[in-house]
Structure formats: C-alpha cells, structure tokens
C-alpha cells in the first residue's frame, strides 16, 4: 500500500452508523391509510375485470345456445328434405314420370 492510500484510509471511520427510520403516529397512520386505499383500488380493478369477463361469457353462452337451436332445426329440415316421401312428392310436382325402359350410354 502506498503512503497516499494509507493517508486517505487513516481518516476513514472503521464503524458505520446505522440508519434509523423513525415515524410518528400520524405518518404511520397515513401510510396505513395509503396502503388500504391502494389495496382497495386493486380489488375494485379485479372485480371489474371479472364482471366484464362474466358478461362476455354470458353473451357467448347465449349465442351458443341460439346456434345449437338453429343447428337442430337445420338438421330436422335436412332430414325432412332427404326423406323418400318428400322426394316422391317433389318428383310429382316437378312433372317427372316413371319409365319402364332404361337405356345406358357406353363411353370409352
């Protein structure tokens, strides 16, 4: 160690003073009140987000049930349209007639 460094070190304190944090009753009360307000705001934020998501979910469930009902109605309509009796009835209303002979065309 050089003499310049030793001279600088000689004037330094070896022990450190502890930093003490003191608060009065009013300061502690205000900090506690601020903490309560902050936690209340966070809680209200979470409740608002939850209710918003519940609203969206209920709308989606309503549209899902409407689509399920529409799907069932379309399936019933498709089954009705594919039934044999319906096909025969449409054939007679279209003026189609049964034939006795059937001819086929052969291609190469």
C-alpha positions as CSV (number, residue, x, y, z in Angstrom):
1,X,0.0,0.0,0.0
2,X,1.4,3.4,-0.9
3,X,1.6,6.3,1.6
4,X,-1.1,8.3,-0.2
5,X,-3.6,5.4,0.1
6,X,-2.6,4.9,3.8
7,X,-3.1,8.6,4.5
8,X,-6.6,8.5,2.9
9,X,-7.5,5.4,4.8
10,X,-6.3,6.7,8.1
11,X,-9.0,9.4,8.2
12,X,-11.9,7.0,7.5
13,X,-14.3,5.7,10.1
14,X,-14.0,2.0,10.7
15,X,-17.5,1.5,12.0
16,X,-20.7,2.6,10.2
17,X,-23.6,4.3,11.9
18,X,-26.9,2.5,11.4
19,X,-29.6,4.4,9.6
20,X,-32.6,4.6,11.8
21,X,-36.0,5.1,10.3
22,X,-38.4,6.7,12.7
23,X,-42.1,7.5,12.0
24,X,-44.6,9.3,14.1
25,X,-48.1,8.1,14.8
26,X,-49.6,10.4,12.1
27,X,-47.1,9.3,9.5
28,X,-47.7,5.6,10.2
29,X,-51.5,6.2,10.1
30,X,-51.2,8.0,6.7
31,X,-49.0,5.2,5.3
32,X,-51.5,2.6,6.5
33,X,-54.4,4.6,5.0
34,X,-52.5,4.8,1.7
35,X,-51.9,1.1,1.7
36,X,-55.6,0.4,2.4
37,X,-56.6,2.7,-0.5
38,X,-54.1,1.1,-2.8
39,X,-55.4,-2.4,-2.0
40,X,-59.0,-1.3,-2.3
41,X,-58.3,0.1,-5.8
42,X,-56.6,-3.2,-6.8
43,X,-59.5,-5.2,-5.5
44,X,-62.0,-3.0,-7.4
45,X,-60.0,-3.4,-10.6
46,X,-60.0,-7.2,-10.3
47,X,-63.8,-7.2,-9.6
48,X,-64.5,-5.0,-12.6
49,X,-62.4,-7.2,-14.9
50,X,-64.2,-10.3,-13.6
51,X,-67.6,-8.9,-14.1
52,X,-66.6,-7.8,-17.6
53,X,-65.5,-11.3,-18.5
54,X,-68.6,-12.8,-16.9
55,X,-70.7,-10.5,-19.2
56,X,-68.8,-11.6,-22.3
57,X,-69.1,-15.3,-21.3
58,X,-72.9,-15.0,-20.8
59,X,-73.2,-13.3,-24.2
60,X,-71.2,-16.1,-25.8
61,X,-73.3,-18.8,-24.0
62,X,-76.5,-17.2,-25.3
63,X,-75.2,-17.1,-28.8
64,X,-74.0,-20.7,-28.5
65,X,-77.5,-21.9,-27.3
66,X,-79.1,-20.0,-30.2
67,X,-76.7,-21.6,-32.7
68,X,-77.4,-25.0,-31.2
69,X,-81.1,-24.5,-31.7
70,X,-80.6,-23.3,-35.2
71,X,-78.4,-26.4,-35.9
72,X,-81.1,-28.7,-34.6
73,X,-83.7,-27.0,-36.8
74,X,-81.5,-27.3,-39.9
75,X,-80.8,-31.0,-39.2
76,X,-84.6,-31.6,-38.9
77,X,-85.1,-29.7,-42.2
78,X,-82.3,-31.6,-43.9
79,X,-83.7,-35.0,-42.8
80,X,-87.2,-33.9,-44.0
81,X,-85.8,-32.9,-47.3
82,X,-83.9,-36.2,-47.7
83,X,-86.9,-38.4,-46.8
84,X,-88.3,-40.7,-49.5
85,X,-91.8,-39.4,-49.3
86,X,-90.6,-35.8,-49.8
87,X,-88.6,-36.9,-52.8
88,X,-91.6,-38.6,-54.4
89,X,-93.8,-35.6,-53.7
90,X,-91.3,-33.3,-55.3
91,X,-91.0,-35.6,-58.3
92,X,-94.7,-35.5,-59.0
93,X,-94.9,-31.7,-58.5
94,X,-92.0,-31.3,-61.0
95,X,-93.8,-33.4,-63.6
96,X,-91.4,-36.3,-63.5
97,X,-92.8,-39.7,-64.7
98,X,-91.6,-43.3,-64.1
99,X,-90.1,-45.1,-67.1
100,X,-90.3,-48.7,-68.0
101,X,-87.1,-48.9,-70.0
102,X,-83.8,-47.6,-69.1
103,X,-81.0,-47.1,-71.7
104,X,-77.4,-46.6,-70.9
105,X,-74.7,-44.9,-72.9
106,X,-71.3,-46.5,-73.0
107,X,-68.2,-44.4,-73.4
108,X,-64.6,-45.4,-73.9
